[in-house]
Protein backbone atom coordinates (compact mmCIF):
# COMPACT_ATOMS: atom_id res chain seq x y z
CA UNK A 1 0.00 0.00 0.00
CA UNK A 2 1.37 3.42 -0.90
CA UNK A 3 1.71 6.26 1.61
CA UNK A 4 -1.21 8.04 -0.02
CA UNK A 5 -3.35 4.91 0.23
CA UNK A 6 -2.50 4.50 3.94
CA UNK A 7 -3.58 8.07 4.68
CA UNK A 8 -6.74 7.78 2.62
CA UNK A 9 -7.63 4.50 4.33
CA UNK A 10 -7.22 6.09 7.77
CA UNK A 11 -9.35 9.09 6.82
CA UNK A 12 -12.11 6.87 5.45
CA UNK A 13 -12.09 4.67 8.58
CA UNK A 14 -12.22 7.77 10.80
CA UNK A 15 -15.14 9.10 8.78
CA UNK A 16 -16.92 5.82 9.44
CA UNK A 17 -16.32 6.14 13.19
CA UNK A 18 -17.66 9.70 13.17
CA UNK A 19 -20.64 8.66 11.05
CA UNK A 20 -21.49 5.99 13.64
CA UNK A 21 -21.19 8.58 16.41
CA UNK A 22 -23.67 11.03 14.87
CA UNK A 23 -26.32 8.37 14.28
CA UNK A 24 -29.45 8.79 16.42
CA UNK A 25 -29.34 6.98 19.71
CA UNK A 26 -27.01 6.76 22.67
CA UNK A 27 -23.46 7.95 22.15
CA UNK A 28 -20.28 6.88 23.85
CA UNK A 29 -17.73 9.62 23.34
CA UNK A 30 -14.98 7.73 25.17
CA UNK A 31 -15.40 4.73 22.89
CA UNK A 32 -15.46 6.97 19.81
CA UNK A 33 -12.22 8.65 20.88
CA UNK A 34 -10.64 5.25 21.53
CA UNK A 35 -11.61 4.08 18.06
CA UNK A 36 -10.22 7.25 16.48
CA UNK A 37 -7.02 6.95 18.51
CA UNK A 38 -6.59 3.37 17.32
CA UNK A 39 -6.79 4.61 13.73
CA UNK A 40 -4.46 7.58 14.05
CA UNK A 41 -1.89 6.19 16.53
CA UNK A 42 -0.67 3.71 13.94
CA UNK A 43 3.06 3.68 13.20
CA UNK A 44 2.47 2.85 9.52
CA UNK A 45 0.14 5.83 9.21
CA UNK A 46 2.67 8.12 10.90
CA UNK A 47 5.36 6.91 8.51
CA UNK A 48 3.04 7.44 5.53
CA UNK A 49 2.26 11.01 6.60
CA UNK A 50 5.98 11.69 7.04
CA UNK A 51 6.72 10.32 3.57
CA UNK A 52 4.03 12.53 2.03
CA UNK A 53 5.35 15.56 3.92
CA UNK A 54 8.90 14.89 2.71
CA UNK A 55 7.64 14.50 -0.86
CA UNK A 56 5.80 17.82 -0.59
CA UNK A 57 8.89 19.57 0.82
CA UNK A 58 11.05 18.06 -1.92
CA UNK A 59 8.62 19.23 -4.59
CA UNK A 60 8.48 22.73 -3.11
CA UNK A 61 12.27 22.93 -2.98
CA UNK A 62 12.55 21.76 -6.59
CA UNK A 63 9.99 24.36 -7.64
CA UNK A 64 11.85 27.09 -5.77
CA UNK A 65 15.14 26.06 -7.38
CA UNK A 66 13.52 26.14 -10.80
CA UNK A 67 12.10 29.60 -10.10
CA UNK A 68 15.52 30.89 -9.04
CA UNK A 69 17.17 29.55 -12.20
CA UNK A 70 14.47 30.67 -14.61
CA UNK A 71 15.11 33.80 -16.62
CA UNK A 72 13.71 36.93 -15.05
CA UNK A 73 12.51 39.87 -17.05
CA UNK A 74 15.25 42.48 -17.47
CA UNK A 75 15.38 45.16 -14.87
CA UNK A 76 13.88 48.44 -15.79
CA UNK A 77 16.65 50.84 -16.70
CA UNK A 78 15.68 54.30 -15.45
CA UNK A 79 18.31 56.04 -17.53
CA UNK A 80 16.98 54.85 -20.85
CA UNK A 81 13.96 56.41 -22.48
CORVEN-V763618 format. One record per residue. N is the residue number from 1. RES is the residue in one letter. NEAR is the number of other ideal C-beta (glycine too) atoms within 8 Angstrom. D_FIRST is the distance of its C-alpha to the first C-alpha in whole Angstrom. Layout:
n=[N;N]
res=[RES;RES]
near=[NEAR;NEAR]
d_first=[D_FIRST;D_FIRST]
//
This chain:
n=[1;2;3;4;5;6;7;8;9;10;11;12;13;14;15;16;17;18;19;20;21;22;23;24;25;26;27;28;29;30;31;32;33;34;35;36;37;38;39;40;41;42;43;44;45;46;47;48;49;50;51;52;53;54;55;56;57;58;59;60;61;62;63;64;65;66;67;68;69;70;71;72;73;74;75;76;77;78;79;80;81]
res=[X;X;X;X;X;X;X;X;X;X;X;X;X;X;X;X;X;X;X;X;X;X;X;X;X;X;X;X;X;X;X;X;X;X;X;X;X;X;X;X;X;X;X;X;X;X;X;X;X;X;X;X;X;X;X;X;X;X;X;X;X;X;X;X;X;X;X;X;X;X;X;X;X;X;X;X;X;X;X;X;X]
near=[4;6;11;8;8;12;12;8;9;12;8;8;9;11;8;8;12;10;8;8;9;5;6;2;4;3;6;6;7;6;7;13;8;8;9;11;8;8;12;9;5;9;5;7;12;8;9;13;10;8;9;11;8;8;9;8;8;8;8;8;8;8;8;8;8;8;7;6;5;6;3;4;4;5;4;4;6;4;4;4;2]
d_first=[0;4;7;8;6;6;10;11;10;12;15;15;16;18;20;20;22;24;25;26;28;30;31;35;36;36;33;32;31;30;28;26;26;25;22;21;21;19;16;17;18;14;14;10;11;14;12;10;13;15;13;13;17;18;16;19;22;21;22;24;26;26;27;30;31;31;34;36;36;37;41;42;45;48;50;53;56;59;62;61;62]
//
